[in-house]
Amino acid sequence: MEWLQKFMYGRHGPDQLSIGLFVLFLILSFVDLFIRGPAYLIIELLTVFIAVLSLWRMFSRNNQKRWDENQKFVTAMQPLSRAFQQLRSRWKDRKTYRYYHCPKCKATLRVPRGRGKICIKCPVCKNEFIKKA
Ligand SMILES: [Zn+2]
């Protein structure tokens, strides 16, 4: 494996954008299985282009430019990543907490489960409402 270390020395290597491109590659490869006709060829070419682009980025020696591209990608994906993290924590807490939206300001509120009917006070707008927790 020393030859690989020597080969990769000074090269950019994998990053979040590479992983994103790989996921897109997998999705398009899967979609490609169900498509026929000219659309198949277009998606096939796109899939190959994405694979080549991903490899080219990993083996690139222009680290500053690849780093800038990756930063733009990470910034653009932040809302999606935040939504995914929120879903994950909601799933983890599903047995101990309930989530409600404030009827006035629509803020998401987390309250402990199994307390019966409770009065929830929104910390954002101070609105109070009654729910079963
Ligand atoms: Zn509120």
Backbone and ligand atoms as CSV (ligand in chain L), in Angstrom:
chain,resi,resn,atom,element,x,y,z
A,1,MET,N,N,0.828,-1.212,0.000
A,1,MET,CA,C,0.000,0.000,0.000
A,1,MET,C,C,0.859,1.258,0.000
A,2,GLU,N,N,2.179,1.081,0.049
A,2,GLU,CA,C,3.047,2.265,0.064
A,2,GLU,C,C,2.946,3.040,-1.245
A,3,TRP,N,N,2.744,2.304,-2.353
A,3,TRP,CA,C,2.626,2.963,-3.661
A,3,TRP,C,C,1.416,3.900,-3.676
A,4,LEU,N,N,0.325,3.503,-2.972
A,4,LEU,CA,C,-0.884,4.330,-2.925
A,4,LEU,C,C,-0.614,5.604,-2.121
A,5,GLN,N,N,0.105,5.437,-0.990
A,5,GLN,CA,C,0.460,6.613,-0.185
A,5,GLN,C,C,1.305,7.585,-1.005
A,6,LYS,N,N,2.265,7.033,-1.756
A,6,LYS,CA,C,3.133,7.870,-2.593
A,6,LYS,C,C,2.312,8.557,-3.676
A,7,PHE,N,N,1.365,7.786,-4.258
A,7,PHE,CA,C,0.538,8.311,-5.347
A,7,PHE,C,C,-0.369,9.429,-4.853
A,8,MET,N,N,-0.936,9.267,-3.654
A,8,MET,CA,C,-1.896,10.236,-3.132
A,8,MET,C,C,-1.216,11.432,-2.459
A,9,TYR,N,N,0.095,11.395,-2.294
A,9,TYR,CA,C,0.793,12.484,-1.630
A,9,TYR,C,C,0.593,13.801,-2.406
A,10,GLY,N,N,0.077,14.838,-1.694
A,10,GLY,CA,C,-0.143,16.142,-2.334
A,10,GLY,C,C,-1.436,16.238,-3.105
A,11,ARG,N,N,-2.187,15.142,-3.160
A,11,ARG,CA,C,-3.469,15.170,-3.872
A,11,ARG,C,C,-4.586,15.462,-2.882
A,12,HIS,N,N,-5.746,15.907,-3.424
A,12,HIS,CA,C,-6.832,16.373,-2.569
A,12,HIS,C,C,-7.470,15.252,-1.753
A,13,GLY,N,N,-7.730,14.119,-2.347
A,13,GLY,CA,C,-8.367,13.003,-1.632
A,13,GLY,C,C,-9.867,13.201,-1.502
A,14,PRO,N,N,-10.555,12.297,-0.798
A,14,PRO,CA,C,-12.009,12.392,-0.688
A,14,PRO,C,C,-12.431,13.490,0.303
A,15,ASP,N,N,-13.600,14.097,0.052
A,15,ASP,CA,C,-14.187,15.079,0.965
A,15,ASP,C,C,-15.718,14.974,0.872
A,16,GLN,N,N,-16.429,15.908,1.517
A,16,GLN,CA,C,-17.898,15.850,1.534
A,16,GLN,C,C,-18.483,15.905,0.126
A,17,LEU,N,N,-17.912,16.760,-0.739
A,17,LEU,CA,C,-18.416,16.879,-2.110
A,17,LEU,C,C,-18.220,15.565,-2.865
A,18,SER,N,N,-17.085,14.908,-2.644
A,18,SER,CA,C,-16.843,13.607,-3.284
A,18,SER,C,C,-17.884,12.589,-2.834
A,19,ILE,N,N,-18.195,12.600,-1.546
A,19,ILE,CA,C,-19.198,11.675,-1.018
A,19,ILE,C,C,-20.565,12.001,-1.612
A,20,GLY,N,N,-20.889,13.310,-1.708
A,20,GLY,CA,C,-22.141,13.740,-2.328
A,20,GLY,C,C,-22.234,13.295,-3.777
A,21,LEU,N,N,-21.127,13.441,-4.511
A,21,LEU,CA,C,-21.109,13.003,-5.907
A,21,LEU,C,C,-21.275,11.489,-6.003
A,22,PHE,N,N,-20.666,10.760,-5.052
A,22,PHE,CA,C,-20.782,9.306,-5.057
A,22,PHE,C,C,-22.225,8.875,-4.788
A,23,VAL,N,N,-22.893,9.561,-3.852
A,23,VAL,CA,C,-24.305,9.263,-3.561
A,23,VAL,C,C,-25.157,9.541,-4.798
A,24,LEU,N,N,-24.890,10.685,-5.475
A,24,LEU,CA,C,-25.611,11.020,-6.706
A,24,LEU,C,C,-25.359,9.956,-7.784
A,25,PHE,N,N,-24.104,9.494,-7.850
A,25,PHE,CA,C,-23.730,8.428,-8.790
A,25,PHE,C,C,-24.546,7.158,-8.515
A,26,LEU,N,N,-24.655,6.778,-7.239
A,26,LEU,CA,C,-25.414,5.571,-6.869
A,26,LEU,C,C,-26.895,5.734,-7.222
A,27,ILE,N,N,-27.459,6.924,-6.917
A,27,ILE,CA,C,-28.876,7.170,-7.203
A,27,ILE,C,C,-29.129,7.088,-8.709
A,28,LEU,N,N,-28.269,7.751,-9.499
A,28,LEU,CA,C,-28.456,7.734,-10.955
A,28,LEU,C,C,-28.260,6.329,-11.526
A,29,SER,N,N,-27.306,5.573,-10.971
A,29,SER,CA,C,-27.093,4.195,-11.432
A,29,SER,C,C,-28.331,3.354,-11.169
A,30,PHE,N,N,-28.985,3.601,-10.016
A,30,PHE,CA,C,-30.192,2.859,-9.674
A,30,PHE,C,C,-31.351,3.266,-10.583
A,31,VAL,N,N,-31.496,4.571,-10.802
A,31,VAL,CA,C,-32.567,5.087,-11.676
A,31,VAL,C,C,-32.392,4.535,-13.094
A,32,ASP,N,N,-31.132,4.440,-13.514
A,32,ASP,CA,C,-30.787,3.951,-14.850
A,32,ASP,C,C,-31.338,2.548,-15.130
A,33,LEU,N,N,-31.519,1.754,-14.073
A,33,LEU,CA,C,-32.001,0.369,-14.247
A,33,LEU,C,C,-33.434,0.335,-14.781
A,34,PHE,N,N,-34.207,1.399,-14.506
A,34,PHE,CA,C,-35.628,1.382,-14.833
A,34,PHE,C,C,-35.980,2.233,-16.048
A,35,ILE,N,N,-34.976,2.795,-16.701
A,35,ILE,CA,C,-35.235,3.708,-17.816
A,35,ILE,C,C,-34.763,3.084,-19.133
A,36,ARG,N,N,-35.554,3.325,-20.170
A,36,ARG,CA,C,-35.196,2.851,-21.513
A,36,ARG,C,C,-35.230,4.023,-22.487
A,37,GLY,N,N,-34.682,3.802,-23.676
A,37,GLY,CA,C,-34.737,4.831,-24.715
A,37,GLY,C,C,-33.637,5.864,-24.584
A,38,PRO,N,N,-33.822,7.036,-25.202
A,38,PRO,CA,C,-32.769,8.071,-25.196
A,38,PRO,C,C,-32.471,8.611,-23.805
A,39,ALA,N,N,-33.463,8.622,-22.908
A,39,ALA,CA,C,-33.229,9.106,-21.548
A,39,ALA,C,C,-32.187,8.233,-20.849
A,40,TYR,N,N,-32.176,6.932,-21.168
A,40,TYR,CA,C,-31.208,5.992,-20.586
A,40,TYR,C,C,-29.794,6.442,-20.910
A,41,LEU,N,N,-29.575,6.768,-22.201
A,41,LEU,CA,C,-28.246,7.179,-22.654
A,41,LEU,C,C,-27.800,8.458,-21.960
A,42,ILE,N,N,-28.722,9.418,-21.824
A,42,ILE,CA,C,-28.401,10.698,-21.177
A,42,ILE,C,C,-27.999,10.464,-19.722
A,43,ILE,N,N,-28.793,9.661,-19.012
A,43,ILE,CA,C,-28.493,9.402,-17.597
A,43,ILE,C,C,-27.208,8.589,-17.462
A,44,GLU,N,N,-26.993,7.644,-18.381
A,44,GLU,CA,C,-25.769,6.841,-18.375
A,44,GLU,C,C,-24.538,7.744,-18.549
A,45,LEU,N,N,-24.621,8.681,-19.498
A,45,LEU,CA,C,-23.506,9.609,-19.732
A,45,LEU,C,C,-23.283,10.501,-18.508
A,46,LEU,N,N,-24.382,10.964,-17.914
A,46,LEU,CA,C,-24.302,11.802,-16.718
A,46,LEU,C,C,-23.643,11.033,-15.570
A,47,THR,N,N,-24.010,9.755,-15.428
A,47,THR,CA,C,-23.447,8.905,-14.379
A,47,THR,C,C,-21.935,8.755,-14.564
A,48,VAL,N,N,-21.521,8.491,-15.794
A,48,VAL,CA,C,-20.092,8.341,-16.082
A,48,VAL,C,C,-19.373,9.663,-15.829
A,49,PHE,N,N,-19.995,10.784,-16.251
A,49,PHE,CA,C,-19.391,12.103,-16.038
A,49,PHE,C,C,-19.183,12.368,-14.539
A,50,ILE,N,N,-20.196,12.034,-13.739
A,50,ILE,CA,C,-20.107,12.258,-12.298
A,50,ILE,C,C,-18.999,11.406,-11.686
A,51,ALA,N,N,-18.886,10.144,-12.128
A,51,ALA,CA,C,-17.836,9.259,-11.614
A,51,ALA,C,C,-16.457,9.811,-11.965
A,52,VAL,N,N,-16.292,10.266,-13.215
A,52,VAL,CA,C,-14.999,10.811,-13.654
A,52,VAL,C,C,-14.687,12.098,-12.896
A,53,LEU,N,N,-15.702,12.961,-12.732
A,53,LEU,CA,C,-15.520,14.222,-11.995
A,53,LEU,C,C,-15.080,13.962,-10.556
A,54,SER,N,N,-15.729,12.988,-9.916
A,54,SER,CA,C,-15.404,12.651,-8.538
A,54,SER,C,C,-13.960,12.155,-8.419
A,55,LEU,N,N,-13.557,11.269,-9.330
A,55,LEU,CA,C,-12.177,10.753,-9.307
A,55,LEU,C,C,-11.184,11.874,-9.607
A,56,TRP,N,N,-11.506,12.719,-10.593
A,56,TRP,CA,C,-10.621,13.818,-10.959
A,56,TRP,C,C,-10.407,14.747,-9.769
A,57,ARG,N,N,-11.491,15.032,-9.004
A,57,ARG,CA,C,-11.384,15.902,-7.830
A,57,ARG,C,C,-10.469,15.268,-6.769
A,58,MET,N,N,-10.628,13.942,-6.560
A,58,MET,CA,C,-9.825,13.268,-5.533
A,58,MET,C,C,-8.335,13.257,-5.886
A,59,PHE,N,N,-8.026,13.145,-7.175
A,59,PHE,CA,C,-6.623,13.060,-7.590
A,59,PHE,C,C,-6.022,14.417,-7.946
A,60,SER,N,N,-6.827,15.473,-7.832
A,60,SER,CA,C,-6.355,16.812,-8.179
A,60,SER,C,C,-5.283,17.280,-7.196
A,61,ARG,N,N,-4.315,18.046,-7.710
A,61,ARG,CA,C,-3.260,18.609,-6.850
A,61,ARG,C,C,-3.547,20.071,-6.497
A,62,ASN,N,N,-4.617,20.634,-7.120
A,62,ASN,CA,C,-4.990,22.023,-6.820
A,62,ASN,C,C,-5.874,22.032,-5.569
A,63,ASN,N,N,-5.245,21.857,-4.411
A,63,ASN,CA,C,-5.984,21.680,-3.161
A,63,ASN,C,C,-6.839,22.883,-2.787
A,64,GLN,N,N,-6.330,24.100,-3.007
A,64,GLN,CA,C,-7.064,25.304,-2.609
A,64,GLN,C,C,-8.400,25.391,-3.351
A,65,LYS,N,N,-8.372,25.150,-4.659
A,65,LYS,CA,C,-9.597,25.228,-5.467
A,65,LYS,C,C,-10.585,24.133,-5.065
A,66,ARG,N,N,-10.084,22.906,-4.811
A,66,ARG,CA,C,-10.970,21.796,-4.401
A,66,ARG,C,C,-11.572,22.085,-3.026
A,67,TRP,N,N,-10.764,22.690,-2.144
A,67,TRP,CA,C,-11.234,23.032,-0.807
A,67,TRP,C,C,-12.343,24.077,-0.893
A,68,ASP,N,N,-12.155,25.101,-1.762
A,68,ASP,CA,C,-13.175,26.142,-1.959
A,68,ASP,C,C,-14.477,25.528,-2.477
A,69,GLU,N,N,-14.365,24.629,-3.448
A,69,GLU,CA,C,-15.565,23.950,-3.999
A,69,GLU,C,C,-16.290,23.178,-2.900
A,70,ASN,N,N,-15.492,22.479,-2.077
A,70,ASN,CA,C,-16.084,21.680,-0.997
A,70,ASN,C,C,-16.790,22.579,0.017
A,71,GLN,N,N,-16.179,23.743,0.339
A,71,GLN,CA,C,-16.803,24.679,1.282
A,71,GLN,C,C,-18.143,25.168,0.748
A,72,LYS,N,N,-18.212,25.505,-0.554
A,72,LYS,CA,C,-19.461,25.952,-1.173
A,72,LYS,C,C,-20.522,24.856,-1.074
A,73,PHE,N,N,-20.101,23.619,-1.327
A,73,PHE,CA,C,-21.024,22.482,-1.262
A,73,PHE,C,C,-21.549,22.299,0.155
A,74,VAL,N,N,-20.648,22.338,1.146
A,74,VAL,CA,C,-21.046,22.153,2.552
A,74,VAL,C,C,-22.018,23.253,2.974
A,75,THR,N,N,-21.741,24.501,2.576
A,75,THR,CA,C,-22.619,25.623,2.904
A,75,THR,C,C,-23.992,25.450,2.258
A,76,ALA,N,N,-24.003,25.014,1.002
A,76,ALA,CA,C,-25.276,24.830,0.295
A,76,ALA,C,C,-26.105,23.697,0.895
A,77,MET,N,N,-25.420,22.678,1.432
A,77,MET,CA,C,-26.121,21.507,1.967
A,77,MET,C,C,-26.515,21.665,3.435
A,78,GLN,N,N,-26.126,22.781,4.073
A,78,GLN,CA,C,-26.379,22.968,5.498
A,78,GLN,C,C,-27.860,22.848,5.891
A,79,PRO,N,N,-28.812,23.496,5.161
A,79,PRO,CA,C,-30.219,23.344,5.558
A,79,PRO,C,C,-30.685,21.888,5.527
A,80,LEU,N,N,-30.250,21.162,4.502
A,80,LEU,CA,C,-30.622,19.747,4.376
A,80,LEU,C,C,-30.017,18.923,5.504
A,81,SER,N,N,-28.758,19.188,5.797
A,81,SER,CA,C,-28.065,18.458,6.849
A,81,SER,C,C,-28.688,18.747,8.217
A,82,ARG,N,N,-29.107,20.022,8.444
A,82,ARG,CA,C,-29.736,20.394,9.698
A,82,ARG,C,C,-31.097,19.681,9.842
A,83,ALA,N,N,-31.869,19.639,8.760
A,83,ALA,CA,C,-33.174,18.973,8.786
A,83,ALA,C,C,-33.003,17.486,9.086
A,84,PHE,N,N,-31.962,16.886,8.499
A,84,PHE,CA,C,-31.697,15.468,8.721
A,84,PHE,C,C,-31.308,15.201,10.174
A,85,GLN,N,N,-30.467,16.078,10.742
A,85,GLN,CA,C,-30.058,15.940,12.146
A,85,GLN,C,C,-31.262,16.065,13.080
A,86,GLN,N,N,-32.181,16.999,12.739
A,86,GLN,CA,C,-33.381,17.204,13.550
A,86,GLN,C,C,-34.261,15.950,13.512
A,87,LEU,N,N,-34.422,15.380,12.334
A,87,LEU,CA,C,-35.205,14.139,12.200
A,87,LEU,C,C,-34.600,13.018,13.027
A,88,ARG,N,N,-33.261,12.916,12.976
A,88,ARG,CA,C,-32.565,11.863,13.721
A,88,ARG,C,C,-32.765,12.018,15.223
A,89,SER,N,N,-32.636,13.257,15.724
A,89,SER,CA,C,-32.793,13.451,17.169
A,89,SER,C,C,-34.251,13.253,17.579
A,90,ARG,N,N,-35.200,13.622,16.711
A,90,ARG,CA,C,-36.614,13.387,17.011
A,90,ARG,C,C,-36.898,11.888,17.105
A,91,TRP,N,N,-36.292,11.129,16.194
A,91,TRP,CA,C,-36.476,9.677,16.197
A,91,TRP,C,C,-35.882,9.055,17.461
A,92,LYS,N,N,-34.702,9.572,17.888
A,92,LYS,CA,C,-34.042,9.074,19.087
A,92,LYS,C,C,-34.864,9.380,20.346
A,93,ASP,N,N,-35.516,10.560,20.370
A,93,ASP,CA,C,-36.280,11.015,21.543
A,93,ASP,C,C,-37.741,10.592,21.524
A,94,ARG,N,N,-38.162,9.833,20.521
A,94,ARG,CA,C,-39.598,9.612,20.311
A,94,ARG,C,C,-40.313,8.954,21.490
A,95,LYS,N,N,-39.609,8.221,22.352
A,95,LYS,CA,C,-40.255,7.546,23.477
A,95,LYS,C,C,-40.292,8.412,24.724
A,96,THR,N,N,-39.463,9.450,24.805
A,96,THR,CA,C,-39.404,10.287,26.000
A,96,THR,C,C,-39.946,11.697,25.791
A,97,TYR,N,N,-40.045,12.142,24.536
A,97,TYR,CA,C,-40.520,13.507,24.283
A,97,TYR,C,C,-41.563,13.528,23.174
A,98,ARG,N,N,-42.421,14.571,23.227
A,98,ARG,CA,C,-43.354,14.849,22.141
A,98,ARG,C,C,-43.011,16.210,21.569
A,99,TYR,N,N,-43.266,16.378,20.297
A,99,TYR,CA,C,-42.971,17.652,19.651
A,99,TYR,C,C,-44.269,18.320,19.231
A,100,TYR,N,N,-44.380,19.605,19.545
A,100,TYR,CA,C,-45.533,20.402,19.140
A,100,TYR,C,C,-45.054,21.677,18.469
A,101,HIS,N,N,-45.959,22.251,17.661
A,101,HIS,CA,C,-45.671,23.552,17.065
A,101,HIS,C,C,-46.511,24.584,17.773
A,102,CYS,N,N,-45.909,25.698,18.122
A,102,CYS,CA,C,-46.643,26.794,18.749
A,102,CYS,C,C,-47.689,27.302,17.750
A,103,PRO,N,N,-48.965,27.397,18.151
A,103,PRO,CA,C,-49.996,27.842,17.210
A,103,PRO,C,C,-49.814,29.299,16.771
A,104,LYS,N,N,-49.087,30.079,17.562
A,104,LYS,CA,C,-48.923,31.503,17.246
A,104,LYS,C,C,-47.713,31.759,16.340
A,105,CYS,N,N,-46.516,31.245,16.751
A,105,CYS,CA,C,-45.295,31.562,15.997
A,105,CYS,C,C,-44.733,30.359,15.242
A,106,LYS,N,N,-45.366,29.194,15.352
A,106,LYS,CA,C,-44.967,27.960,14.639
A,106,LYS,C,C,-43.600,27.404,15.072
A,107,ALA,N,N,-43.066,27.863,16.207
A,107,ALA,CA,C,-41.801,27.320,16.704
A,107,ALA,C,C,-42.019,25.866,17.142
A,108,THR,N,N,-40.992,25.027,16.962
A,108,THR,CA,C,-41.088,23.633,17.377
A,108,THR,C,C,-40.726,23.533,18.858
A,109,LEU,N,N,-41.605,22.904,19.640
A,109,LEU,CA,C,-41.392,22.782,21.076
A,109,LEU,C,C,-41.336,21.318,21.470
A,110,ARG,N,N,-40.398,20.984,22.374
A,110,ARG,CA,C,-40.239,19.603,22.832
A,110,ARG,C,C,-40.707,19.519,24.274
A,111,VAL,N,N,-41.660,18.617,24.539
A,111,VAL,CA,C,-42.162,18.455,25.910
A,111,VAL,C,C,-42.045,16.984,26.314
A,112,PRO,N,N,-41.807,16.718,27.629
A,112,PRO,CA,C,-41.678,15.322,28.070
A,112,PRO,C,C,-43.000,14.570,27.929
A,113,ARG,N,N,-42.917,13.303,27.545
A,113,ARG,CA,C,-44.110,12.467,27.366
A,113,ARG,C,C,-44.661,11.981,28.707
A,114,GLY,N,N,-45.910,11.547,28.697
A,114,GLY,CA,C,-46.502,10.872,29.851
A,114,GLY,C,C,-46.848,11.779,31.005
A,115,ARG,N,N,-47.097,13.058,30.763
A,115,ARG,CA,C,-47.447,13.993,31.832
A,115,ARG,C,C,-48.949,14.320,31.829
A,116,GLY,N,N,-49.707,13.715,30.935
A,116,GLY,CA,C,-51.136,14.015,30.841
A,116,GLY,C,C,-51.364,15.345,30.154
A,117,LYS,N,N,-52.458,16.026,30.517
A,117,LYS,CA,C,-52.743,17.335,29.921
A,117,LYS,C,C,-51.839,18.385,30.550
A,118,ILE,N,N,-51.078,19.085,29.715
A,118,ILE,CA,C,-50.173,20.102,30.267
A,118,ILE,C,C,-50.348,21.431,29.539
A,119,CYS,N,N,-49.993,22.484,30.253
A,119,CYS,CA,C,-50.014,23.826,29.673
A,119,CYS,C,C,-48.592,24.109,29.167
A,120,ILE,N,N,-48.472,24.319,27.867
A,120,ILE,CA,C,-47.152,24.559,27.273
A,120,ILE,C,C,-46.994,26.053,27.025
A,121,LYS,N,N,-45.882,26.617,27.539
A,121,LYS,CA,C,-45.602,28.036,27.310
A,121,LYS,C,C,-44.461,28.140,26.304
A,122,CYS,N,N,-44.743,28.783,25.182
A,122,CYS,CA,C,-43.727,28.926,24.133
A,122,CYS,C,C,-42.622,29.858,24.623
A,123,PRO,N,N,-41.339,29.417,24.611
A,123,PRO,CA,C,-40.247,30.277,25.071
A,123,PRO,C,C,-39.946,31.415,24.097
A,124,VAL,N,N,-40.447,31.306,22.871
A,124,VAL,CA,C,-40.158,32.339,21.864
A,124,VAL,C,C,-41.138,33.504,21.991
A,125,CYS,N,N,-42.467,33.209,21.939
A,125,CYS,CA,C,-43.461,34.289,21.930
A,125,CYS,C,C,-44.297,34.348,23.215
A,126,LYS,N,N,-43.999,33.481,24.171
A,126,LYS,CA,C,-44.683,33.430,25.486
A,126,LYS,C,C,-46.167,33.058,25.391
A,127,ASN,N,N,-46.587,32.549,24.263
A,127,ASN,CA,C,-47.966,32.096,24.083
A,127,ASN,C,C,-48.173,30.796,24.863
A,128,GLU,N,N,-49.340,30.634,25.510
A,128,GLU,CA,C,-49.622,29.415,26.262
A,128,GLU,C,C,-50.744,28.636,25.591
A,129,PHE,N,N,-50.595,27.312,25.518
A,129,PHE,CA,C,-51.640,26.455,24.968
A,129,PHE,C,C,-51.610,25.110,25.682
A,130,ILE,N,N,-52.764,24.413,25.662
A,130,ILE,CA,C,-52.890,23.154,26.399
A,130,ILE,C,C,-52.861,21.985,25.413
A,131,LYS,N,N,-52.024,20.989,25.733
A,131,LYS,CA,C,-51.923,19.773,24.906
A,131,LYS,C,C,-51.752,18.569,25.809
A,132,LYS,N,N,-52.011,17.382,25.235
A,132,LYS,CA,C,-51.799,16.144,25.960
A,132,LYS,C,C,-50.387,15.656,25.633
A,133,ALA,N,N,-49.550,15.491,26.658
A,133,ALA,CA,C,-48.172,15.074,26.396
A,133,ALA,C,C,-47.949,13.604,26.727
L,1,ZN,ZN,ZN,-44.607,30.728,19.988
